[in-house]
Each structure stands twice: as structure tokens, then as C-alpha cells.
Amino acid sequence: MTIATFADLLLEARRQPKPQRLLFVFVRAELPDFPDAEQRRRFEQGEGGVLVPVICVDKSTEELSSMAALAEESRRTEIEWDLMFAAAMDDPGNDAEVERQLQRIMESLQMGNITSFLVFDPQGNAVNVG
């Protein structure tokens, strides 16, 4: 199945034989430290920049109804974000393991390893950032 929207992700996760935990890292695009003129110009046009993790959360499929509900929940934190990286795992029934996986995702994103994650905009549309 091609996942083009957050709704597709939820549907696919609910179809799995084992209960799933969905892992989300919300990021904000920022200018890199000491940007040159070209980096600044591209950033001002909505391109480029660095992705900085600002919030992470895990949810079971039962806790999620829609991207709109998840985005509203994130807005209550008053932390602005531009994109959401998503991954899924079989629910280990162990919060410590979920936390380890979230930490690994954040470390991967900080190192620029983004190709193994689904990426969504605030409206729940899949985004190609590769």
C-alpha cells in the first residue's frame, strides 16, 4: 500500500497482525548556524535549512483518530513545528523500549538520516524530503 496521507498510515497500522505503536518526531525548519547568503535566500523562499526536533510522542492506533486531532494536541504544547516524521513498531508493552526507539529516531534525524521515515505536513499529507 502506498501511504500518501496520515489516514493511510493509520489504516495500514490498524491492519497489522500485532498492535502497533506509532512514533512521531515533530521538527521545525531553521537556518543553520552561520548561514551564507545562498542558504539564507533559500530558507526565506521556504527551501533548505536544518530540521530540528522539537517534540516527540508515541501513540497506539486506538489513541489516534486523525491528523487533525494529533495536530490539535501538538498545538496545545505551543511549540511550532513544520513536519512530522513517523515510524511504527510492534507494541512492546514496555515504555522504556518505546523511549529508546524515539531516541534513536531523533538521533537519526539529527545526523540527517531521514529516508527510512514517513514524513507528513501539518495537514497530514505525505511529504518527500529526500
N, CA, C and O atoms as a Tinker XYZ file with bonds, in Angstrom:
   520  protein
     1  N      0.835000   -1.187000    0.000000    73     2
     2  CA     0.000000    0.000000    0.000000    64     1     3
     3  C      0.879000    1.249000    0.000000    63     2     4     5
     4  O      1.848000    1.336000    0.755000    81     3
     5  N      0.543000    2.189000   -0.830000    73     3     6
     6  CA     1.235000    3.470000   -0.834000    64     5     7
     7  C      0.609000    4.353000    0.226000    63     6     8     9
     8  O     -0.613000    4.483000    0.295000    81     7
     9  N      1.445000    4.957000    1.048000    73     7    10
    10  CA     0.958000    5.830000    2.105000    64     9    11
    11  C      1.138000    7.265000    1.640000    63    10    12    13
    12  O      2.253000    7.784000    1.587000    81    11
    13  N      0.009000    7.899000    1.301000    73    11    14
    14  CA     0.033000    9.273000    0.808000    64    13    15
    15  C     -0.489000   10.264000    1.837000    63    14    16    17
    16  O     -0.290000   11.472000    1.708000    81    15
    17  N     -1.165000    9.737000    2.869000    73    15    18
    18  CA    -1.730000   10.611000    3.901000    64    17    19
    19  C     -1.577000    9.947000    5.270000    63    18    20    21
    20  O     -1.293000    8.754000    5.376000    81    19
    21  N     -1.773000   10.746000    6.299000    73    19    22
    22  CA    -1.742000   10.225000    7.653000    64    21    23
    23  C     -2.852000    9.189000    7.849000    63    22    24    25
    24  O     -2.664000    8.206000    8.565000    81    23
    25  N     -3.993000    9.406000    7.222000    73    23    26
    26  CA    -5.095000    8.434000    7.308000    64    25    27
    27  C     -4.658000    7.078000    6.749000    63    26    28    29
    28  O     -5.029000    6.038000    7.293000    81    27
    29  N     -3.878000    7.081000    5.671000    73    27    30
    30  CA    -3.353000    5.825000    5.110000    64    29    31
    31  C     -2.453000    5.124000    6.127000    63    30    32    33
    32  O     -2.519000    3.904000    6.278000    81    31
    33  N     -1.613000    5.892000    6.825000    73    31    34
    34  CA    -0.734000    5.315000    7.839000    64    33    35
    35  C     -1.554000    4.646000    8.940000    63    34    36    37
    36  O     -1.265000    3.518000    9.338000    81    35
    37  N     -2.573000    5.344000    9.427000    73    35    38
    38  CA    -3.423000    4.766000   10.477000    64    37    39
    39  C     -4.097000    3.483000   10.000000    63    38    40    41
    40  O     -4.142000    2.493000   10.731000    81    39
    41  N     -4.611000    3.500000    8.797000    73    39    42
    42  CA    -5.285000    2.325000    8.239000    64    41    43
    43  C     -4.326000    1.141000    8.157000    63    42    44    45
    44  O     -4.662000    0.029000    8.562000    81    43
    45  N     -3.143000    1.389000    7.635000    73    43    46
    46  CA    -2.155000    0.317000    7.493000    64    45    47
    47  C     -1.701000   -0.199000    8.864000    63    46    48    49
    48  O     -1.544000   -1.406000    9.045000    81    47
    49  N     -1.493000    0.687000    9.812000    73    47    50
    50  CA    -1.082000    0.263000   11.158000    64    49    51
    51  C     -2.160000   -0.590000   11.816000    63    50    52    53
    52  O     -1.855000   -1.557000   12.514000    81    51
    53  N     -3.407000   -0.232000   11.594000    73    51    54
    54  CA    -4.517000   -1.000000   12.191000    64    53    55
    55  C     -4.692000   -2.364000   11.528000    63    54    56    57
    56  O     -5.279000   -3.269000   12.122000    81    55
    57  N     -4.196000   -2.517000   10.325000    73    55    58
    58  CA    -4.278000   -3.802000    9.610000    64    57    59
    59  C     -3.220000   -4.808000   10.045000    63    58    60    61
    60  O     -3.320000   -5.990000    9.715000    81    59
    61  N     -2.223000   -4.363000   10.769000    73    59    62
    62  CA    -1.126000   -5.252000   11.151000    64    61    63
    63  C     -1.613000   -6.324000   12.129000    63    62    64    65
    64  O     -2.510000   -6.071000   12.934000    81    63
    65  N     -1.021000   -7.522000   12.059000    73    63    66
    66  CA    -1.471000   -8.601000   12.940000    64    65    67
    67  C     -1.196000   -8.342000   14.418000    63    66    68    69
    68  O     -1.922000   -8.847000   15.275000    81    67
    69  N     -0.168000   -7.570000   14.728000    73    67    70
    70  CA     0.155000   -7.227000   16.116000    64    69    71
    71  C     -0.174000   -5.756000   16.361000    63    70    72    73
    72  O     -0.062000   -4.939000   15.447000    81    71
    73  N     -0.582000   -5.409000   17.587000    73    71    74
    74  CA    -0.831000   -3.991000   17.895000    64    73    75
    75  C      0.427000   -3.161000   17.627000    63    74    76    77
    76  O      1.547000   -3.599000   17.889000    81    75
    77  N      0.217000   -1.963000   17.103000    73    75    78
    78  CA     1.319000   -1.087000   16.723000    64    77    79
    79  C      1.425000    0.115000   17.645000    63    78    80    81
    80  O      0.428000    0.598000   18.181000    81    79
    81  N      2.664000    0.591000   17.821000    73    79    82
    82  CA     2.926000    1.896000   18.427000    64    81    83
    83  C      3.435000    2.761000   17.295000    63    82    84    85
    84  O      4.341000    2.363000   16.562000    81    83
    85  N      2.864000    3.926000   17.149000    73    83    86
    86  CA     3.327000    4.871000   16.148000    64    85    87
    87  C      4.186000    5.903000   16.865000    63    86    88    89
    88  O      3.800000    6.463000   17.892000    81    87
    89  N      5.349000    6.136000   16.301000    73    87    90
    90  CA     6.343000    7.033000   16.896000    64    89    91
    91  C      6.445000    8.279000   16.030000    63    90    92    93
    92  O      6.633000    8.188000   14.817000    81    91
    93  N      6.322000    9.434000   16.652000    73    91    94
    94  CA     6.321000   10.685000   15.917000    64    93    95
    95  C      7.374000   11.632000   16.470000    63    94    96    97
    96  O      7.504000   11.809000   17.682000    81    95
    97  N      8.120000   12.235000   15.558000    73    95    98
    98  CA     9.048000   13.309000   15.927000    64    97    99
    99  C      8.666000   14.514000   15.082000    63    98   100   101
   100  O      8.715000   14.476000   13.853000    81    99
   101  N      8.291000   15.570000   15.762000    73    99   102
   102  CA     7.911000   16.818000   15.111000    64   101   103
   103  C      9.157000   17.688000   15.002000    63   102   104   105
   104  O      9.921000   17.821000   15.958000    81   103
   105  N      9.353000   18.276000   13.826000    73   103   106
   106  CA    10.551000   19.084000   13.598000    64   105   107
   107  C     10.175000   20.468000   13.077000    63   106   108   109
   108  O      9.106000   20.684000   12.507000    81   107
   109  N     11.092000   21.377000   13.298000    73   107   110
   110  CA    10.957000   22.737000   12.785000    64   109   111
   111  C     12.144000   23.004000   11.872000    63   110   112   113
   112  O     13.270000   22.619000   12.185000    81   111
   113  N     11.898000   23.654000   10.760000    73   111   114
   114  CA    12.976000   24.050000    9.859000    64   113   115
   115  C     13.574000   25.353000   10.373000    63   114   116   117
   116  O     12.859000   26.312000   10.662000    81   115
   117  N     14.898000   25.368000   10.480000    73   115   118
   118  CA    15.601000   26.562000   10.944000    64   117   119
   119  C     16.809000   26.805000   10.056000    63   118   120   121
   120  O     17.291000   25.903000    9.372000    81   119
   121  N     17.283000   28.029000   10.080000    73   119   122
   122  CA    18.530000   28.337000    9.392000    64   121   123
   123  C     19.672000   27.638000   10.116000    63   122   124   125
   124  O     19.652000   27.541000   11.343000    81   123
   125  N     20.664000   27.151000    9.383000    73   123   126
   126  CA    21.831000   26.570000   10.068000    64   125   127
   127  C     22.609000   27.673000   10.781000    63   126   128   129
   128  O     22.445000   28.857000   10.486000    81   127
   129  N     23.444000   27.271000   11.708000    73   127   130
   130  CA    24.328000   28.240000   12.355000    64   129   131
   131  C     25.221000   28.865000   11.293000    63   130   132   133
   132  O     25.745000   28.164000   10.427000    81   131
   133  N     25.392000   30.158000   11.355000    73   131   134
   134  CA    26.271000   30.895000   10.433000    64   133   135
   135  C     25.924000   30.648000    8.961000    63   134   136   137
   136  O     26.787000   30.222000    8.192000    81   135
   137  N     24.677000   30.908000    8.556000    73   135   138
   138  CA    24.296000   30.666000    7.161000    64   137   139
   139  C     24.972000   31.649000    6.213000    63   138   140   141
   140  O     25.221000   32.806000    6.554000    81   139
   141  N     25.259000   31.153000    5.016000    73   139   142
   142  CA    25.764000   32.070000    3.997000    64   141   143
   143  C     24.560000   32.707000    3.289000    63   142   144   145
   144  O     23.414000   32.364000    3.581000    81   143
   145  N     24.820000   33.624000    2.370000    73   143   146
   146  CA    23.746000   34.368000    1.705000    64   145   147
   147  C     22.813000   33.436000    0.930000    63   146   148   149
   148  O     21.597000   33.633000    0.940000    81   147
   149  N     23.367000   32.427000    0.261000    73   147   150
   150  CA    22.543000   31.490000   -0.515000    64   149   151
   151  C     21.646000   30.663000    0.399000    63   150   152   153
   152  O     20.473000   30.455000    0.087000    81   151
   153  N     22.174000   30.192000    1.513000    73   151   154
   154  CA    21.360000   29.422000    2.461000    64   153   155
   155  C     20.231000   30.290000    3.012000    63   154   156   157
   156  O     19.096000   29.831000    3.143000    81   155
   157  N     20.539000   31.530000    3.329000    73   155   158
   158  CA    19.518000   32.449000    3.846000    64   157   159
   159  C     18.444000   32.709000    2.789000    63   158   160   161
   160  O     17.253000   32.702000    3.101000    81   159
   161  N     18.860000   32.937000    1.544000    73   159   162
   162  CA    17.909000   33.200000    0.459000    64   161   163
   163  C     16.981000   32.006000    0.260000    63   162   164   165
   164  O     15.766000   32.176000    0.160000    81   163
   165  N     17.544000   30.799000    0.202000    73   163   166
   166  CA    16.733000   29.595000    0.005000    64   165   167
   167  C     15.768000   29.394000    1.170000    63   166   168   169
   168  O     14.606000   29.044000    0.960000    81   167
   169  N     16.239000   29.612000    2.390000    73   167   170
   170  CA    15.389000   29.433000    3.562000    64   169   171
   171  C     14.215000   30.404000    3.527000    63   170   172   173
   172  O     13.085000   30.035000    3.845000    81   171
   173  N     14.488000   31.641000    3.139000    73   171   174
   174  CA    13.422000   32.644000    3.064000    64   173   175
   175  C     12.398000   32.303000    1.986000    63   174   176   177
   176  O     11.263000   32.777000    2.042000    81   175
   177  N     12.787000   31.485000    1.003000    73   175   178
   178  CA    11.868000   31.022000   -0.042000    64   177   179
   179  C     11.181000   29.708000    0.339000    63   178   180   181
   180  O     10.454000   29.121000   -0.462000    81   179
   181  N     11.423000   29.258000    1.567000    73   179   182
   182  CA    10.786000   28.029000    2.028000    64   181   183
   183  C     11.521000   26.766000    1.648000    63   182   184   185
   184  O     10.938000   25.682000    1.665000    81   183
   185  N     12.789000   26.883000    1.304000    73   183   186
   186  CA    13.610000   25.729000    0.925000    64   185   187
   187  C     14.818000   25.652000    1.857000    63   186   188   189
   188  O     15.230000   26.644000    2.457000    81   187
   189  N     15.361000   24.461000    1.956000    73   187   190
   190  CA    16.600000   24.300000    2.709000    64   189   191
   191  C     16.411000   24.465000    4.204000    63   190   192   193
   192  O     15.302000   24.341000    4.724000    81   191
   193  N     17.503000   24.745000    4.880000    73   191   194
   194  CA    17.505000   24.855000    6.327000    64   193   195
   195  C     17.853000   23.520000    6.961000    63   194   196   197
   196  O     18.127000   22.539000    6.270000    81   195
   197  N     17.838000   23.500000    8.259000    73   195   198
   198  CA    18.086000   22.271000    9.011000    64   197   199
   199  C     16.816000   21.924000    9.774000    63   198   200   201
   200  O     16.068000   22.805000   10.197000    81   199
   201  N     16.585000   20.629000    9.942000    73   199   202
   202  CA    15.401000   20.167000   10.660000    64   201   203
   203  C     15.783000   19.886000   12.108000    63   202   204   205
   204  O     16.658000   19.067000   12.387000    81   203
   205  N     15.117000   20.576000   13.016000    73   203   206
   206  CA    15.423000   20.476000   14.441000    64   205   207
   207  C     14.246000   19.801000   15.153000    63   206   208   209
   208  O     13.133000   20.326000   15.121000    81   207
   209  N     14.470000   18.647000   15.794000    73   207   210
   210  CA    13.381000   18.012000   16.548000    64   209   211
   211  C     12.926000   18.909000   17.707000    63   210   212   213
   212  O     13.743000   19.443000   18.457000    81   211
   213  N     11.591000   19.062000   17.834000    73   211   214
   214  CA    11.056000   19.910000   18.893000    64   213   215
   215  C     10.089000   19.173000   19.828000    63   214   216   217
   216  O      9.923000   19.575000   20.980000    81   215
   217  N      9.458000   18.111000   19.352000    73   215   218
   218  CA     8.532000   17.323000   20.168000    64   217   219
   219  C      8.606000   15.886000   19.686000    63   218   220   221
   220  O      8.753000   15.641000   18.488000    81   219
   221  N      8.506000   14.937000   20.598000    73   219   222
   222  CA     8.347000   13.546000   20.187000    64   221   223
   223  C      7.265000   12.907000   21.043000    63   222   224   225
   224  O      7.081000   13.268000   22.206000    81   223
   225  N      6.553000   11.954000   20.456000    73   223   226
   226  CA     5.454000   11.296000   21.157000    64   225   227
   227  C      5.208000    9.935000   20.518000    63   226   228   229
   228  O      5.489000    9.727000   19.337000    81   227
   229  N      4.684000    9.027000   21.307000    73   227   230
   230  CA     4.251000    7.744000   20.770000    64   229   231
   231  C      2.769000    7.590000   21.068000    63   230   232   233
   232  O      2.262000    8.099000   22.068000    81   231
   233  N      2.088000    6.882000   20.186000    73   231   234
   234  CA     0.643000    6.663000   20.325000    64   233   235
   235  C      0.302000    5.262000   19.833000    63   234   236   237
   236  O      0.898000    4.755000   18.882000    81   235
   237  N     -0.662000    4.657000   20.497000    73   235   238
   238  CA    -1.222000    3.419000   19.952000    64   237   239
   239  C     -2.233000    3.817000   18.883000    63   238   240   241
   240  O     -2.669000    4.968000   18.839000    81   239
   241  N     -2.602000    2.890000   18.039000    73   239   242
   242  CA    -3.580000    3.216000   16.993000    64   241   243
   243  C     -4.936000    3.560000   17.606000    63   242   244   245
   244  O     -5.712000    4.302000   17.004000    81   243
   245  N     -5.231000    3.030000   18.798000    73   243   246
   246  CA    -6.501000    3.349000   19.460000    64   245   247
   247  C     -6.527000    4.791000   19.970000    63   246   248   249
   248  O     -7.598000    5.377000   20.126000    81   247
   249  N     -5.356000    5.356000   20.226000    73   247   250
   250  CA    -5.275000    6.723000   20.740000    64   249   251
   251  C     -5.368000    7.771000   19.636000    63   250   252   253
   252  O     -5.451000    8.966000   19.923000    81   251
   253  N     -5.355000    7.343000   18.394000    73   251   254
   254  CA    -5.333000    8.266000   17.263000    64   253   255
   255  C     -6.623000    8.174000   16.461000    63   254   256   257
   256  O     -7.102000    7.085000   16.147000    81   255
   257  N     -7.172000    9.333000   16.139000    73   255   258
   258  CA    -8.353000    9.336000   15.282000    64   257   259
   259  C     -8.063000    9.977000   13.928000    63   258   260   261
   260  O     -8.599000    9.550000   12.905000    81   259
   261  N     -7.212000   11.008000   13.927000    73   259   262
   262  CA    -6.937000   11.725000   12.680000    64   261   263
   263  C     -5.714000   12.617000   12.854000    63   262   264   265
   264  O     -5.248000   12.851000   13.969000    81   263
   265  N     -5.207000   13.106000   11.731000    73   263   266
   266  CA    -4.102000   14.060000   11.780000    64   265   267
   267  C     -4.562000   15.355000   12.426000    63   266   268   269
   268  O     -3.802000   15.987000   13.160000    81   267
   269  N     -5.800000   15.755000   12.162000    73   267   270
   270  CA    -6.312000   16.993000   12.751000    64   269   271
   271  C     -6.288000   16.908000   14.277000    63   270   272   273
   272  O     -5.918000   17.876000   14.942000    81   271
   273  N     -6.676000   15.765000   14.836000    73   271   274
   274  CA    -6.670000   15.597000   16.293000    64   273   275
   275  C     -5.244000   15.602000   16.838000    63   274   276   277
   276  O     -4.983000   16.201000   17.881000    81   275
   277  N     -4.316000   14.936000   16.137000    73   275   278
   278  CA    -2.921000   14.913000   16.577000    64   277   279
   279  C     -2.303000   16.310000   16.486000    63   278   280   281
   280  O     -1.574000   16.728000   17.386000    81   279
   281  N     -2.596000   17.028000   15.402000    73   279   282
   282  CA    -2.073000   18.390000   15.241000    64   281   283
   283  C     -2.633000   19.314000   16.322000    63   282   284   285
   284  O     -1.915000   20.165000   16.847000    81   283
   285  N     -3.910000   19.149000   16.653000    73   283   286
   286  CA    -4.508000   19.969000   17.708000    64   285   287
   287  C     -3.845000   19.679000   19.054000    63   286   288   289
   288  O     -3.564000   20.596000   19.825000    81   287
   289  N     -3.601000   18.412000   19.328000    73   287   290
   290  CA    -2.916000   18.043000   20.565000    64   289   291
   291  C     -1.524000   18.683000   20.612000    63   290   292   293
   292  O     -1.098000   19.176000   21.656000    81   291
   293  N     -0.825000   18.670000   19.482000    73   291   294
   294  CA     0.518000   19.260000   19.456000    64   293   295
   295  C      0.452000   20.775000   19.626000    63   294   296   297
   296  O      1.351000   21.364000   20.227000    81   295
   297  N     -0.593000   21.415000   19.109000    73   295   298
   298  CA    -0.727000   22.872000   19.245000    64   297   299
   299  C     -0.861000   23.285000   20.715000    63   298   300   301
   300  O     -0.426000   24.370000   21.101000    81   299
   301  N     -1.459000   22.424000   21.523000    73   299   302
   302  CA    -1.623000   22.750000   22.947000    64   301   303
   303  C     -0.268000   22.856000   23.658000    63   302   304   305
   304  O     -0.180000   23.441000   24.737000    81   303
   305  N      0.776000   22.296000   23.062000    73   303   306
   306  CA     2.116000   22.444000   23.645000    64   305   307
   307  C      2.689000   23.827000   23.379000    63   306   308   309
   308  O      3.647000   24.249000   24.027000    81   307
   309  N      2.089000   24.536000   22.410000    73   307   310
   310  CA     2.543000   25.859000   21.978000    64   309   311
   311  C      3.944000   25.832000   21.378000    63   310   312   313
   312  O      4.638000   26.848000   21.356000    81   311
   313  N      4.354000   24.665000   20.894000    73   311   314
   314  CA     5.637000   24.529000   20.199000    64   313   315
   315  C      5.335000   24.411000   18.707000    63   314   316   317
   316  O      4.622000   23.505000   18.277000    81   315
   317  N      5.882000   25.329000   17.933000    73   315   318
   318  CA     5.637000   25.319000   16.496000    64   317   319
   319  C      6.466000   24.248000   15.811000    63   318   320   321
   320  O      7.609000   23.999000   16.194000    81   319
   321  N      5.883000   23.605000   14.781000    73   319   322
   322  CA     6.583000   22.592000   14.015000    64   321   323
   323  C      6.152000   22.687000   12.560000    63   322   324   325
   324  O      5.083000   23.204000   12.238000    81   323
   325  N      7.022000   22.168000   11.687000    73   323   326
   326  CA     6.774000   22.237000   10.249000    64   325   327
   327  C      6.460000   20.881000    9.634000    63   326   328   329
   328  O      5.622000   20.781000    8.738000    81   327
   329  N      7.127000   19.843000   10.110000    73   327   330
   330  CA     6.952000   18.491000    9.570000    64   329   331
   331  C      6.926000   17.490000   10.719000    63   330   332   333
   332  O      7.418000   17.758000   11.816000    81   331
   333  N      6.342000   16.331000   10.439000    73   331   334
   334  CA     6.313000   15.257000   11.419000    64   333   335
   335  C      6.888000   13.999000   10.772000    63   334   336   337
   336  O      6.419000   13.563000    9.721000    81   335
   337  N      7.902000   13.424000   11.404000    73   335   338
   338  CA     8.480000   12.161000   10.964000    64   337   339
   339  C      7.785000   11.047000   11.735000    63   338   340   341
   340  O      7.561000   11.158000   12.940000    81   339
   341  N      7.444000    9.969000   11.026000    73   339   342
   342  CA     6.690000    8.882000   11.649000    64   341   343
   343  C      7.345000    7.536000   11.379000    63   342   344   345
   344  O      7.920000    7.298000   10.316000    81   343
   345  N      7.239000    6.666000   12.376000    73   343   346
   346  CA     7.685000    5.281000   12.251000    64   345   347
   347  C      6.705000    4.431000   13.057000    63   346   348   349
   348  O      5.964000    4.944000   13.895000    81   347
   349  N      6.712000    3.148000   12.794000    73   347   350
   350  CA     5.826000    2.229000   13.518000    64   349   351
   351  C      6.645000    1.064000   14.036000    63   350   352   353
   352  O      7.683000    0.710000   13.477000    81   351
   353  N      6.155000    0.478000   15.114000    73   351   354
   354  CA     6.786000   -0.717000   15.669000    64   353   355
   355  C      5.705000   -1.562000   16.331000    63   354   356   357
   356  O      4.678000   -1.042000   16.765000    81   355
   357  N      5.945000   -2.866000   16.405000    73   355   358
   358  CA     5.061000   -3.711000   17.192000    64   357   359
   359  C      5.100000   -3.202000   18.617000    63   358   360   361
   360  O      6.175000   -2.917000   19.145000    81   359
   361  N      3.948000   -3.084000   19.244000    73   359   362
   362  CA     3.890000   -2.572000   20.610000    64   361   363
   363  C      4.614000   -3.529000   21.545000    63   362   364   365
   364  O      4.182000   -4.668000   21.723000    81   363
   365  N      5.725000   -3.072000   22.152000    73   363   366
   366  CA     6.482000   -3.967000   23.027000    64   365   367
   367  C      5.862000   -4.112000   24.416000    63   366   368   369
   368  O      6.295000   -4.955000   25.202000    81   367
   369  N      4.847000   -3.294000   24.727000    73   367   370
   370  CA     4.277000   -3.319000   26.055000    64   369   371
   371  C      5.248000   -2.805000   27.101000    63   370   372   373
   372  O      5.099000   -3.081000   28.292000    81   371
   373  N      6.242000   -2.055000   26.648000    73   371   374
   374  CA     7.328000   -1.611000   27.519000    64   373   375
   375  C      7.665000   -0.172000   27.141000    63   374   376   377
   376  O      8.210000    0.078000   26.066000    81   375
   377  N      7.344000    0.767000   28.015000    73   375   378
   378  CA     7.597000    2.175000   27.713000    64   377   379
   379  C      9.075000    2.485000   27.523000    63   378   380   381
   380  O      9.431000    3.364000   26.738000    81   379
   381  N      9.934000    1.770000   28.232000    73   379   382
   382  CA    11.372000    2.022000   28.094000    64   381   383
   383  C     11.845000    1.711000   26.674000    63   382   384   385
   384  O     12.663000    2.447000   26.123000    81   383
   385  N     11.345000    0.637000   26.083000    73   383   386
   386  CA    11.734000    0.296000   24.706000    64   385   387
   387  C     11.207000    1.332000   23.723000    63   386   388   389
   388  O     11.906000    1.697000   22.777000    81   387
   389  N     10.001000    1.804000   23.929000    73   387   390
   390  CA     9.433000    2.847000   23.070000    64   389   391
   391  C     10.293000    4.103000   23.165000    63   390   392   393
   392  O     10.602000    4.724000   22.149000    81   391
   393  N     10.675000    4.475000   24.374000    73   391   394
   394  CA    11.530000    5.656000   24.562000    64   393   395
   395  C     12.875000    5.494000   23.863000    63   394   396   397
   396  O     13.385000    6.443000   23.267000    81   395
   397  N     13.451000    4.293000   23.934000    73   395   398
   398  CA    14.729000    4.039000   23.235000    64   397   399
   399  C     14.562000    4.223000   21.731000    63   398   400   401
   400  O     15.431000    4.794000   21.072000    81   399
   401  N     13.453000    3.742000   21.191000    73   399   402
   402  CA    13.230000    3.880000   19.758000    64   401   403
   403  C     13.017000    5.341000   19.361000    63   402   404   405
   404  O     13.521000    5.780000   18.327000    81   403
   405  N     12.277000    6.094000   20.174000    73   403   406
   406  CA    12.109000    7.525000   19.895000    64   405   407
   407  C     13.454000    8.237000   19.916000    63   406   408   409
   408  O     13.723000    9.089000   19.069000    81   407
   409  N     14.293000    7.891000   20.877000    73   407   410
   410  CA    15.624000    8.495000   20.959000    64   409   411
   411  C     16.445000    8.168000   19.712000    63   410   412   413
   412  O     17.142000    9.033000   19.181000    81   411
   413  N     16.362000    6.934000   19.250000    73   411   414
   414  CA    17.086000    6.541000   18.027000    64   413   415
   415  C     16.596000    7.333000   16.819000    63   414   416   417
   416  O     17.392000    7.744000   15.975000    81   415
   417  N     15.293000    7.544000   16.740000    73   415   418
   418  CA    14.755000    8.324000   15.620000    64   417   419
   419  C     15.300000    9.742000   15.675000    63   418   420   421
   420  O     15.760000   10.267000   14.661000    81   419
   421  N     15.254000   10.369000   16.847000    73   419   422
   422  CA    15.766000   11.743000   16.959000    64   421   423
   423  C     17.245000   11.813000   16.599000    63   422   424   425
   424  O     17.670000   12.751000   15.924000    81   423
   425  N     18.026000   10.846000   17.035000    73   423   426
   426  CA    19.448000   10.828000   16.695000    64   425   427
   427  C     19.636000   10.665000   15.189000    63   426   428   429
   428  O     20.493000   11.320000   14.597000    81   427
   429  N     18.846000    9.802000   14.570000    73   427   430
   430  CA    18.932000    9.619000   13.115000    64   429   431
   431  C     18.627000   10.921000   12.391000    63   430   432   433
   432  O     19.338000   11.305000   11.463000    81   431
   433  N     17.570000   11.595000   12.818000    73   431   434
   434  CA    17.197000   12.854000   12.174000    64   433   435
   435  C     18.283000   13.905000   12.347000    63   434   436   437
   436  O     18.586000   14.644000   11.410000    81   435
   437  N     18.864000   13.977000   13.524000    73   435   438
   438  CA    19.915000   14.961000   13.769000    64   437   439
   439  C     21.150000   14.682000   12.926000    63   438   440   441
   440  O     21.903000   15.603000   12.609000    81   439
   441  N     21.368000   13.417000   12.557000    73   439   442
   442  CA    22.508000   13.055000   11.711000    64   441   443
   443  C     22.155000   13.152000   10.228000    63   442   444   445
   444  O     23.005000   12.904000    9.373000    81   443
   445  N     20.908000   13.511000    9.915000    73   443   446
   446  CA    20.497000   13.663000    8.526000    64   445   447
   447  C     19.994000   12.385000    7.882000    63   446   448   449
   448  O     19.767000   12.356000    6.673000    81   447
   449  N     19.815000   11.333000    8.657000    73   447   450
   450  CA    19.299000   10.068000    8.124000    64   449   451
   451  C     17.773000   10.106000    8.178000    63   450   452   453
   452  O     17.173000    9.769000    9.198000    81   451
   453  N     17.155000   10.518000    7.077000    73   451   454
   454  CA    15.710000   10.734000    7.084000    64   453   455
   455  C     14.945000    9.810000    6.148000    63   454   456   457
   456  O     13.714000    9.813000    6.155000    81   455
   457  N     15.643000    9.027000    5.351000    73   455   458
   458  CA    14.965000    8.270000    4.298000    64   457   459
   459  C     14.146000    7.085000    4.788000    63   458   460   461
   460  O     13.312000    6.579000    4.037000    81   459
   461  N     14.349000    6.624000    6.015000    73   459   462
   462  CA    13.602000    5.458000    6.466000    64   461   463
   463  C     12.322000    5.823000    7.217000    63   462   464   465
   464  O     11.693000    4.957000    7.823000    81   463
   465  N     11.937000    7.086000    7.181000    73   463   466
   466  CA    10.751000    7.533000    7.901000    64   465   467
   467  C      9.717000    8.091000    6.936000    63   466   468   469
   468  O     10.054000    8.601000    5.868000    81   467
   469  N      8.466000    7.989000    7.324000    73   467   470
   470  CA     7.408000    8.700000    6.614000    64   469   471
   471  C      7.406000   10.126000    7.138000    63   470   472   473
   472  O      7.674000   10.355000    8.317000    81   471
   473  N      7.108000   11.078000    6.277000    73   471   474
   474  CA     7.102000   12.480000    6.662000    64   473   475
   475  C      5.758000   13.072000    6.258000    63   474   476   477
   476  O      5.276000   12.863000    5.144000    81   475
   477  N      5.165000   13.816000    7.188000    73   475   478
   478  CA     3.864000   14.429000    6.938000    64   477   479
   479  C      3.909000   15.910000    7.245000    63   478   480   481
   480  O      4.631000   16.353000    8.138000    81   479
   481  N      3.118000   16.680000    6.487000    73   479   482
   482  CA     2.941000   18.100000    6.797000    64   481   483
   483  C      1.827000   18.223000    7.844000    63   482   484   485
   484  O      1.195000   17.220000    8.177000    81   483
   485  N      1.576000   19.403000    8.358000    73   483   486
   486  CA     0.556000   19.564000    9.402000    64   485   487
   487  C     -0.870000   19.194000    8.969000    63   486   488   489
   488  O     -1.738000   18.986000    9.816000    81   487
   489  N     -1.112000   19.111000    7.668000    73   487   490
   490  CA    -2.430000   18.697000    7.187000    64   489   491
   491  C     -2.545000   17.190000    7.011000    63   490   492   493
   492  O     -3.618000   16.683000    6.688000    81   491
   493  N     -1.436000   16.466000    7.223000    73   491   494
   494  CA    -1.456000   15.011000    7.121000    64   493   495
   495  C     -1.117000   14.466000    5.753000    63   494   496   497
   496  O     -1.348000   13.289000    5.480000    81   495
   497  N     -0.574000   15.300000    4.894000    73   495   498
   498  CA    -0.136000   14.839000    3.566000    64   497   499
   499  C      1.315000   14.357000    3.634000    63   498   500   501
   500  O      2.161000   14.990000    4.266000    81   499
   501  N      1.585000   13.246000    2.983000    73   499   502
   502  CA     2.961000   12.751000    2.935000    64   501   503
   503  C      3.815000   13.741000    2.145000    63   502   504   505
   504  O      3.370000   14.311000    1.148000    81   503
   505  N      5.036000   13.930000    2.605000    73   503   506
   506  CA     5.973000   14.878000    2.003000    64   505   507
   507  C      7.244000   14.114000    1.642000    63   506   508   509
   508  O      7.725000   13.288000    2.418000    81   507
   509  N      7.776000   14.396000    0.470000    73   507   510
   510  CA     9.044000   13.814000    0.065000    64   509   511
   511  C     10.144000   14.821000    0.378000    63   510   512   513
   512  O     10.241000   15.869000   -0.261000    81   511
   513  N     10.971000   14.492000    1.369000    73   511   514
   514  CA    12.056000   15.409000    1.745000    64   513   515
   515  C     13.407000   14.876000    1.351000    63   514   516   517
   516  O     14.426000   15.489000    1.668000    81   515
   517  N     13.445000   13.732000    0.656000    73   515   518
   518  CA    14.711000   13.086000    0.290000    64   517   519
   519  C     15.421000   13.699000   -0.851000    63   518   520
   520  O     16.492000   13.230000   -1.235000    81   519
